[in-house]
Amino acid sequence: MKNISLQRLLKKQLMTYISISVLVLIIALVTNTAIRINQSNTQERDTVLDLVSIQMENFLSLYKNELYEIKALYENNQSPLLHDYYNNSPHSYSFEKLEYLDNDGRLIDSLPYDDVKIGFDYSHTAVFESGKSSPNNIVVGNMDFSSELEANLLPIIIKLDDGCLIGYYNTNNVAAALAKLDIGSDSAAIIDSNGLYIAHTDYTFVEERRINEHFKIFDSMNNNSPVTYNDQSHIISFKHDDVLNATIVYYESINEYIFYMVYSVIITLISMLFITAVINFIIHRQLIKLQVAFDKMQLATDKIAEGLYDYDVDGSYYSEISPLLDSFKHMGHEIELREEEIANLTHELEENFYMTITLMAKAIEAKDQYTGNHCERVMNFGLMIGKQIGLKEHDLNSLRYGGILHDVGKIGIPETVLNKPGSLTDQEYTIMKTHPEIGARILKNVPLLKSAIDIIHYHHEYVNGKGYPLGLKGDEIPLLARIASIADAFDAMTSLRPYRDHAMTHQEAMAELKRCSGTQFDPALVDAFEKALNMNHLID
């Protein structure tokens, strides 16, 4: 055996594996860092969204409570018109203006009071329509600009029995609440269902009545997706708030990801380079010792391969493998014993298996009083044909097992049909023709008989396609089944059967096979059978 340089082999392989491992580890660490950063930032973004939502809901609750207070006074008939109530009330309200519309959308009262607009039809306005169409008793409408007040106003509509009460508040208050968020250079905003900014950390977006560039695709966009916003790369997070009837949007700068990723890669590379240098130094020192031990082990292997099972080798230089060297010596002796045992067991198993299937065939023949030893004879005739045409041992074994068991399906045929004297009726013949399929089903899950299943299943097929069970013809019929068909027919003709009064001679049966050659039987196999019978002096 050619000597192997363990140092060169292992060092080359180990350094390759180390390099791959380092690369995989770097990718894993960077990926893990990215996932952790993403998870952390996702939680932070969700926290910002929740915080804005809570602040806005608390903010709106003040306005809603005021509207509910006025509604209660209306319903209890304790309030005059809005402007009278406001002038006489010790309370001061936060709304920029209040309007009371009837069910048809006509202005009944307002604060500040404007007698010119009293009776004016507001039914076509988006505010009235959103309040009327909403199933909720109170709803937040879309932002609108009031030229009268020169301010962006957000309406809150509360339904009354005879109309609705609308309170308008200035979005500057919302912006002031957003300004309290500590989000650095990131952006947070609230947009209404038309996409207009109700509030933004940069209030110019609201003043200029800008429309959010992403609001139309929120339904098709995933949270925490990368987008371009304000000409810069950001991660977008959004949340629809049913109380606000608006969407809260948070844009986080992507620069933070890049910084942490670059930082993570640099630290990981430095760490891995240092670890690789240390590992390489340790491996080099150990490989020198291991090479000597490996050479001794290789020598022991060569000696065992030569049959010197008692070869003694010194393993003291690398004591850790001494038990392995001892095992090599013990292994040689055990291999020799096991080879002999395996050979004996294999032979015994084959004999037992053959004995088992022979007993099975005898048990089947016991049901049929006219076919004593039929299966064994079919096997022998089939083997004669197989040997004549030069089949290999594997196929001969299949013929052996298939021949013995070709009629195993008759175990499912009633004895009244099997042993009926005389011809079978059409119904009885139909029953008899099921035995190949029964046999194939019985043995299909026996691994050692897998190659013999075709014989059992198709030994009654004719080469002209008029056989059964499938009506196969020619080469569609497996070769071993065509052989078994000839052997089965020959033995049936040369044996006593209930449907005739005498058995044919071998010469007569051979003549019948040749007569049916090309219709029922494969002509080439019939010729091979005739030669085999002549060689065995079974016909003249």
N, C-alpha and C positions, 0 to 999 in steps of 0.2 A: 504494500500500500504506500502511495506517495505521501511523504511527510507534509504535514499541514502546519503553516506558521500561524499559531493562534494569536500571536501579538498583532501581526498584520491584518488578519481576518477580523478579529474582534475590535481592534482599534478603528479600522475603517467602518465596520458596521455600527459600532457604538457611537462613533462621532456622527455618523449619519442619523442614527436614531435620536441622539441628543439634540442635533440641530433641528430635526423635525419636531421633537418634543418641545424644544424651546420656542419654535415658531408657533406651534399649536397652543402652548401655554400663553404666549404673548397675545395671540388672537383671543384666547379664552378670557384672559385678564382684561384686555381692552373691551371685549364684548360685555363682560360682567360689569366693568366700570360704566360703560355706556348705558347698560340696563339700569344700574343703580342710580346713575345721574338722571336718567329718564324717569324712573319711578319716583325719585325724590322731587324732581321738578314737576312731575304730574301731580303729586300730592300738593305741592305748593300752589300750582295753578288752580287745582280744585278748591283749595282753601281760599284763594283770592276770590274765585267765583262765588263761593258760599258766603264769604264775608260781605261782598258787594250786595248779594241777594238779601242777606239779613239786614244790612244797613238800610237798603231801599224799602224793605217791607216794614221795618220800624218807622222809617220816615213817612211812608204812605199811611201807616196806621193812624197817625195824628190827624191827617186830612180826612181819612175815612170816618174817624170818630166824630169829627166836627160835622160832617155831612149827616151821619146817623143822628146826631143831636138835633140838628135842624129838622130832619125828617120826622123825628119823634114829636117835635112841637107842632109840625103841620098836621100829623095824623091825629093828635089830641086836640086840634083846633085851638091851640094856645098861642099861635103866632099870627101876627098880621102879615102884610106883605114883607118881602125880604128887606127892602130899603127902610121900612118903618121899624122892623125888628132890629135891624143893625143900628139904627140911630138911637133906639131906646134901650138897647141891650148893654149891660155892663161888660159883656165879653167882647173880645176882639178876635177876629178870625184871620187865618193865614192865607186865604185864597186871594188871588189878584182880582177875581170877579166871580160872581155866582149868577146862575140863570135857572129859572123855573119854566119848563116847557110842559104844555098839556100833551095828551096822547096823540094829537094830530101834529105836534111839532111847532105849535104857535107859542111865541114868547109871552108868558103871563106876567113875569116879574123878573127883575134883575138887580144886581148890586155890583157896581154903582148903578143907580136907577137911570134909565134912559127912556123917557116917555115916547120918544120918536120911534123906538124899536118895539114897543109893546104891541103885541098882535102880529109881529113879523113872522113869516113862515120859515122855520128852521128845519122842516121835515126832510129837505134835500141834503142837509149837511152830514158829513161823515160821522160827526160826534153823535147826532141823534140816531142815525142808522145803526151805529155800533152798539149803542145802549139798548135800542129797541130789539135788535136781533140776538143779543147775548142772552143765554139762559140764566146767567147769574144776576142777582139783584144789584150787584155793584161791580163796575168794570172800569178799567183804566183805558182811555182812548189813545189815539195817536197824537203826537206833538203837532202844534200848529202855531204859526206866527201871528201875533196880534199887532196890527198896525196902529191900533188905537193906543195900546200900552207900550208898543215898541219892545216887545219881549216874546220869547218862545214860551208857550204855555202848554201844559199837559193837563187834559181834562180827566176828572173822575166823575162818572155818571152813576147815580143811585136811583133806582126805580121807585116811583110812588104809585098809589092806586090810580091817580088821575093824571099821571104824566111822569116826568123825571126831573131830578135836581142835578145840576151840573156845576161842579166847582173846578176852577182853573187855577193852577199854581205855577209859579215861575220855575223853569228848569235850572236857573242859577243855583237854586237850593240843592238840587241833585248833584250838580257839578261840585259844589262846595263839599258835599259828602265824599265824592270820589277823590277829591284833592287830599283828603286825610289819609288815603292809602299810601303805604311806604313800599312802592314797587320800582323805585329807581328810574331807569330809562325805559322801562316797559310801559305799555299802554293798556288802559282799561276803559271800556265804554259800555253804554247802554243804548240800544237802538230799538225803535218801535217797529211795528209790523210792516211799515212802508220802507224800512231801511234807514230812516233818518236818525241821526245821533240825538238822543235825548240828553245824554251827558257824555263827557269825555275828559280824561285827565288833562287834555289840551283843549280848553273851552272854545278855541277858534273853530274847531270842527262843528260845534253846535251853532255858533254865531253865523257861520257861513252856510249853515243848513246842508251840510254834506251828507251824502248817502254812503253807507258802508258798502265797500266793493265786494264783500263775500256773502252778504246776507241771503242772496238768491240761491246759493248752493249749499246752505247749511244742511239741508236734508240729505244731500248726497256726499257730504264731507265728514270724515272721521275727526273726532276730537284729537288734539295734540298732533295735528298735521302741519308740515312745513308750508309756509306761504310767503309771498312777497307782500309786504305792507309798508307803505310810506317809502317805497324804493329800497327797503332793506329786508333781509331774511328774518322771519319770526316763526315761532311755534304758536298756532292759534288754538285757543280753548274757548268753548262757548256753552252757554246753558240757557234754555228758555225758561223764563219765570212767568208762571201763570198768574201770579198775584200782580206783577207789574204789567202783564200782557206785553212783555218786551223780551229781548234777548240780551244777556250779559256776555260781553266778549272780552277776552284777555289775550293780548299779543305779547309774547315773551321773546326777547332778542336771542338769536341762535348763537351769538358769539360766546356765550358762557359754555355751551356744549363743546365748541371747538377748543377753547382754552383747557377744559378738563380732559378732553381726549388727548391733546398733544402732551399735556403734563403727564398723563397716565402712561402713554407710550414711551416717553423719555425715561421715566423712572423704571418702567418694566425692562426696557432694553439694557439699561445700566446694571440692573440687578441680575438679569440673565447672563450678560457677558461675564460678570464676576463669578457667578455660579458655574458657568461652563468652564472657565479657566481652572477653578478648584477641582471640578470633577475630572477634567482631563489630566491633571497632575496625579490625582489619586489612582485613576485607572492605569496610567502608564507604569506606576510603581507595582501595582498588583499584577499587571499582565506579565511582567518579567517572571515573577514567581509562578504564576499560573501556567505559563508556557512550558516550564520544566515538568510540572505535574501532568500537563496534558500530553506531553511527549511520552511519559511513562504509561499513561492510560491508553494511548494509541498503540504502544508496543504490546500491552496486555491484550488489546482487542485483536491485533494481528495474530497473536499466538493462539487465542481462543478460536479464531477463524481457521487456523491450521489444525485444530483438533487437540492442542495442548491445553486441556481444560485445567490442569493442575499447575499451570505456569505461575510462578511467584514473582511479584513486582514490589519494589520498595516505594511506599507512598509516604515516607516520613518527611519529604521535603515540603509537602503541602498537606498537612495532616487532615484537613477538612475533607479531602477526597479519598482518604484511605478506606473508609467503608465502601465507597463506590468501587474501588479496585477489588476489594474482597467480594463484592457482589458480582463482578464480572466472572471471577473464578467459579463462584457458585452457580452462576447463570449457565455456564457451559454444560455442567453436569445435568442441570434441570432441563435444558433444551433437549438433550439427548433422550431423557426419560419421557418428556412430553410428546416428542415426535412419535415415539413408539406407541404411547397411549392413544394419541389422536388417530393413528393409522388403525389400531385395533377397534377403537370406538366407531370410526367411520364405517369400517367393514361390518361391524355388529349392527349399527343403525340401518345400513342398507339391507342387511339380511332380515332384520325385524320388520322393516317397512314392507319389503316384498312379501314376507310371510303374512303380514296384516292384510294387505290388499288381496292376497291369494285366498285367505280365509273369508274375506268379504265376498269374493267371487263365488266361492263354494256355497256361502250362505244364500246367495241369489239363485244359484243353480239348484239348490234344494227346493225352491219353489216350483221349478220347472222340471217335471219328471222325465222330460224327453231330451234334455240337453246336458247330460252328465259329462263333466270335463270339457265341455264345449269351449269355455273361455280360455282354458289353458292351451287347447289345440289351436284356437285362433291366434293366440300369442305366438306360438311356435311357427305357424305358417307365415305370420306377418314378419317375424324375424328372418325367416328364410328369404323372403322378398327383399327386405331391407339390406341384408348382407349381400344379396345378389347384385343390387344396384349401387353398393358401396356407401351406404349411410354411415355417418360417424357414430361414435359410442353414445353421444347425447341423444340422438334421434332413435337409436336402437333401444335405449332405456325408455324413451317415450312410447315406442311400440310395445315394449314389454309391459309397461303399466297400463297403457291404453287398451292393449289386447285383452289383458286379464279383466279389466273393468268395463269393457265396451258395452256390456248389457246391464250395468249397475242400475240403470233406470227402471228395469223390470221389477224392481222392488216395490214400485208404485203401481204396478199393473195387477188387477185382480187375478187370483189363481184360476178362476173359472174361465178366464180368457186365455191365460197362459197354457193351461192344460186341456183346452177344449179339443176333443177328437174331431177331425174333419175340418172343413173350411170355416173361417170366421165370417160373421155377418159384416156389413159395411160399418155398422156402429162399433162392433167389436174391433174391427181392423183400425178404425179411427183411434180407438183407445190404445191399441197396441203401438200405433205410430208415435205416441207421445213419449215413449220410453227414452229416446235419445236426449230430448230436452230435459226430462226429469233427471237423468243421470248427470247432465252438464250442470244443472242447478245444484245438485247434491254436492258435487266435488269442486265447484268454482272457487271456493275459499281455501282449498288445500294447496299451499305453495308448491309442494313437491310434485303435485299432479297437474300443475298449470299447463305444461307442454302436452299432456295427454288428453286435455279437455276436448280438443278438436276431433280426436279419434272418436270419443264417446258421442259427441254432438252430431258429427257429419258422416258416420260410417254407413248410413243408408241413403246417401245422396247418389244420384246417377250422373254419369258424365254428360248425358243428353238433357239434363235438367228436370227429369221427371221423377226424381227421388224425393225424399222427405228428410227433415222437417221444413227446409227453406227453399227447396227447388234449385239448389246451386248446380252449375254445370261446368264441365271442363276444368281449367286451372283455378276456377273459383273455389273448388273443393280442395282443402289442404292435402298435400302429398301423403301424409301419414294416414289420413282418413281414407284416401283412395286405396292404399295398401290394405288397411283393415277391412275394407268393404270386400275385397277379393278373398282374403283369408276367411272372413265370416261366411260368405256365400259358399266357398269350397267345403268348409266343414259342415255347413247345414245340409249340403247336397249329399255328403258322404256319411251322414248320420241318420238314424231313424227319427222321423218326425210324425206328429199326429195327422198331418194332412197327406201322407202317402204311405204305401204299404211296404216299401223296401228302400234301402239306401243305395245310392249310386256307387259304382266303383270309382277309383281315382281317375281312370281313363275317361269314364263317362262324364264325371264332374268337370274335368279339364276341357272336354269337348264343349260342354255347356258354357263354360267361362269364355271360350274363344268365340262361341256363337253370339254371346252378348257383348263381346269386345267392341268398343266404340259407341255403344248405346248405354249399357249399365256400367261397364268397367273401362278403365284406362288401358288401351291396347298395349302400350309399352310395358306396363306393370304385369299384364297377363303373360306376355312373352317371357319376362324375367321370372315369373313364378313357374312357368313350364320348365325353364332351364334348371331352376333350383330343385324342382321335383325329380327331374332326370338325374341330376348330380347326386341326389340322395336315394336314388333307385326306388322312388315311390310310384313311378309310372314307367312303362316300357317305351 
